Every structure is written in C-alpha cells, then in structure tokens.
C-alpha cells in the first residue's frame, strides 16, 4: 500500500489538472448534449494510455429521454485472472444556476478547494477512479480486471447510462463501486418517482373569469393536497441508517397565457423520494388517488398524469460485504478512521447495477454531506486532499479485492 500511495502522490497534480479539464467542458442536463464531454474525456484517457470504448446511444432513444446526445465510455484493463470490478461515475450535471462567486466552468482552486459545476458530483470520481487504476498499472498488479464506466444519463435516471451498458451486455462485472463521498461507504439509497401533472381548463378574458375554467385554481388545490399528504411522511422512518423519511417536492411549474387571461393549462412536476421499505407501485397509486380526489372539486378541469422516471431504491446485495470490508480497511488506514456503512436519501445509478445482480457500494472523493460540497448549488466545490486520499483508498481496495 505504501507503493500505491506513493504512485498516487506522484501524479496527484496531473489528477487535479485532469479534473479541471473535465469541469471546463460543460455537460449540463438539460439540455443533455453530452457527446462532446464524452469525447473530450476519452481523449484525456487515451493520452494516459488507456484504450477507450465509445458507446453511442441511438438518437431516437436519447430524444425520448429529453436529451440530445449520450455517449458512454468504457475502459477495460485486464491485469490477469480474477474478478471484474466496475467503477462508475457520471459526467452529466445539472445547470449551474445563479449565485456563483467563482465561474462554474473554470475549475478555480482556492485554499485547497476546486470550484465548479460537477466537481463534486461526480466528475471528481472520473479522476479518482482513473488515477487509482493508473497507480495499479504502474505498480505491476497482476490479478483481475478493472473497468471504468463513465456515463452520461444520471440526471435523467441512468437508463441510457449504466442501464444501457448492462442491458446490452457491454459489461458484466462481478462487483462495482459507484461515485460517492470519502467519509462513508454507502450501501443503500432511496428510490425516486417523477410525475408530470397537466391540468387543463378553458381560457377566458380576465374581465369575465366566470366564462372560463381556471386551470391554475385547480392546480393550486392539487398541489395543496400533495403537501397535506407530505405532512404524514415524518412519522415513517426507514430502518436504514442515514435515510430518514419519504419526501415530496414540487420542483417545477409553468402555465398560463398572459396576465389578463384565465389560465387554460398548468403543468407541474413532482419528485417523490421512496425509502427502501416502500413499494413503488403503491406509492404511485397513492399519488394518483390524491391528485384525482383534489381534481374532483373542479369537475370541468381535466388532469393528465405522466410518469417521467422511476428509480428504484438500492438495497444491499449478497457479496457487497467484501466491498465494504475492503473500503473500510483502506479508509481507516488513509483517513485515520473507519468510514461507516450507511444509506443516503439520494438516488443514484448504483441501483441499476443492483437490479442487474451486481453487488455495489458507493465511495469516492468528497465531504461528509452533499451540503458541504454545495452539490447542485452555487459554488459547488471539492477539497482536493479528499481527492488524493480517496484515490489511495480506491487503489488499495482494488488491490485487495482483485487478489
């Protein structure tokens, strides 16, 4: 492990420069036109001597997901006989939004932190995993195979990212590690259901609103009913440490024609986070019943519900114990304290490996919580020393697992 640590240290500045280049290439989703970022990443990997497979998802499938281009990257390095371990991180990110004090696409380093959209979630782990594999290569490791899965559909559900690679038999790993943070090994996470609700009424002049059907009035009552439903969630607690209760969030709303017109259509979308103990079918049924019950007070209004995404929860699969043991041992050695095995209230691409029968946990570069990193907020950042240490942990864990 001393040798691997030294090899990571020897190229740490290159790792930081690698990450900066990834941050400087925008990959916002939406709009989800990320083939350019994939190509830029592939060229950086090829400069390091890796053979890179480019897996282009057909344009019609990409368009159905509301994106413009998806190219997933796979690197396979066979050291010798032994298991295949996949390392997955996603390069697509949410748009930066407002409030940044440092440019979201610059990769500015200030007081030991790098700032930029995606620097923590999860372009950092492109660097973590790449340079951990690089250290194993230079150390002369001789057992097993490591694959890098760098994918571009996590923000839209992952079905065209890892889901695509696994469903088409492009990869069949024995074990997997997904992008995560450095101070815990994540073994479980929430599921998520996204629904789009369209409320249709009839436009009318604002001077005579009684001649129309106000879609916004009905939408307000429906949203209020959903918020009332949410109030009961606090008493429902997951048995998985770190996950907590279910949630509902109405994240987007649009509609209306003009200020002086009764709105004829309002569309909003909601995010329902599901703890591992919940049944997604029962959750969706309850949401639909709540929506239609609230709509019944507005008989002239029509409501359409469309499922945008269903991401099932990640639950531990037999075999994940070896991953936890190796990462905890290396985490204790490198960080000085054993990272706990916990769940998180997020959803990730890891679930797709689990659904395919692949034991997977999450570990990578980053702080104790997403709030510390400002993930998906202005001034997203990464402590670079966490990147260095996480790379050492991954390299050491891979060496142990591949024996």
Secondary structure as the mmCIF struct_conf table of DSSP 4:
data_model
#
loop_
_struct_conf.conf_type_id
_struct_conf.id
_struct_conf.beg_label_comp_id
_struct_conf.beg_label_asym_id
_struct_conf.beg_label_seq_id
_struct_conf.end_label_comp_id
_struct_conf.end_label_asym_id
_struct_conf.end_label_seq_id
HELX_RH_AL_P HELX_RH_AL_P1 UNK A 2 UNK A 10
TURN_TY1_P TURN_TY1_P1 UNK A 11 UNK A 11
HELX_RH_AL_P HELX_RH_AL_P2 UNK A 12 UNK A 24
BEND BEND1 UNK A 25 UNK A 25
STRN STRN1 UNK A 28 UNK A 28
TURN_TY1_P TURN_TY1_P2 UNK A 29 UNK A 32
STRN STRN2 UNK A 33 UNK A 33
HELX_RH_AL_P HELX_RH_AL_P3 UNK A 35 UNK A 47
TURN_TY1_P TURN_TY1_P3 UNK A 48 UNK A 49
STRN STRN3 UNK A 52 UNK A 56
HELX_LH_PP_P HELX_LH_PP_P1 UNK A 57 UNK A 58
HELX_RH_AL_P HELX_RH_AL_P4 UNK A 59 UNK A 64
TURN_TY1_P TURN_TY1_P4 UNK A 65 UNK A 66
BEND BEND2 UNK A 68 UNK A 68
STRN STRN4 UNK A 69 UNK A 69
STRN STRN5 UNK A 71 UNK A 78
BEND BEND3 UNK A 80 UNK A 82
STRN STRN6 UNK A 84 UNK A 90
STRN STRN7 UNK A 93 UNK A 93
BEND BEND4 UNK A 98 UNK A 98
BEND BEND5 UNK A 101 UNK A 102
TURN_TY1_P TURN_TY1_P5 UNK A 104 UNK A 106
STRN STRN8 UNK A 108 UNK A 110
TURN_TY1_P TURN_TY1_P6 UNK A 111 UNK A 112
STRN STRN9 UNK A 113 UNK A 115
BEND BEND6 UNK A 116 UNK A 116
TURN_TY1_P TURN_TY1_P7 UNK A 117 UNK A 122
HELX_RH_AL_P HELX_RH_AL_P5 UNK A 123 UNK A 139
TURN_TY1_P TURN_TY1_P8 UNK A 140 UNK A 140
BEND BEND7 UNK A 143 UNK A 144
STRN STRN10 UNK A 145 UNK A 151
BEND BEND8 UNK A 152 UNK A 152
HELX_RH_3T_P HELX_RH_3T_P1 UNK A 154 UNK A 156
TURN_TY1_P TURN_TY1_P9 UNK A 157 UNK A 157
BEND BEND9 UNK A 158 UNK A 158
TURN_TY1_P TURN_TY1_P10 UNK A 159 UNK A 161
HELX_RH_AL_P HELX_RH_AL_P6 UNK A 162 UNK A 167
TURN_TY1_P TURN_TY1_P11 UNK A 168 UNK A 169
BEND BEND10 UNK A 170 UNK A 170
BEND BEND11 UNK A 174 UNK A 174
STRN STRN11 UNK A 175 UNK A 178
TURN_TY1_P TURN_TY1_P12 UNK A 182 UNK A 183
STRN STRN12 UNK A 184 UNK A 189
STRN STRN13 UNK A 191 UNK A 200
STRN STRN14 UNK A 202 UNK A 202
STRN STRN15 UNK A 204 UNK A 205
HELX_RH_3T_P HELX_RH_3T_P2 UNK A 206 UNK A 211
BEND BEND12 UNK A 212 UNK A 212
STRN STRN16 UNK A 213 UNK A 213
HELX_RH_AL_P HELX_RH_AL_P7 UNK A 215 UNK A 231
HELX_RH_3T_P HELX_RH_3T_P3 UNK A 232 UNK A 235
BEND BEND13 UNK A 239 UNK A 240
TURN_TY1_P TURN_TY1_P13 UNK A 241 UNK A 243
STRN STRN17 UNK A 247 UNK A 255
BEND BEND14 UNK A 257 UNK A 257
TURN_TY1_P TURN_TY1_P14 UNK A 259 UNK A 260
STRN STRN18 UNK A 261 UNK A 262
BEND BEND15 UNK A 264 UNK A 264
STRN STRN19 UNK A 265 UNK A 274
TURN_TY1_P TURN_TY1_P15 UNK A 276 UNK A 277
BEND BEND16 UNK A 278 UNK A 278
HELX_RH_AL_P HELX_RH_AL_P8 UNK A 280 UNK A 295
TURN_TY1_P TURN_TY1_P16 UNK A 296 UNK A 297
TURN_TY1_P TURN_TY1_P17 UNK A 299 UNK A 300
STRN STRN20 UNK A 302 UNK A 311
HELX_LH_PP_P HELX_LH_PP_P2 UNK A 312 UNK A 313
STRN STRN21 UNK A 314 UNK A 314
TURN_TY1_P TURN_TY1_P18 UNK A 318 UNK A 319
HELX_RH_AL_P HELX_RH_AL_P9 UNK A 320 UNK A 335
BEND BEND17 UNK A 336 UNK A 337
HELX_LH_PP_P HELX_LH_PP_P3 UNK A 338 UNK A 339
STRN STRN22 UNK A 340 UNK A 344
BEND BEND18 UNK A 345 UNK A 346
TURN_TY1_P TURN_TY1_P19 UNK A 349 UNK A 349
HELX_RH_AL_P HELX_RH_AL_P10 UNK A 350 UNK A 355
TURN_TY1_P TURN_TY1_P20 UNK A 356 UNK A 357
STRN STRN23 UNK A 359 UNK A 362
BEND BEND19 UNK A 365 UNK A 365
BEND BEND20 UNK A 368 UNK A 369
HELX_RH_AL_P HELX_RH_AL_P11 UNK A 370 UNK A 373
TURN_TY1_P TURN_TY1_P21 UNK A 374 UNK A 376
BEND BEND21 UNK A 377 UNK A 377
TURN_TY1_P TURN_TY1_P22 UNK A 378 UNK A 379
STRN STRN24 UNK A 381 UNK A 383
HELX_RH_AL_P HELX_RH_AL_P12 UNK A 384 UNK A 402
#
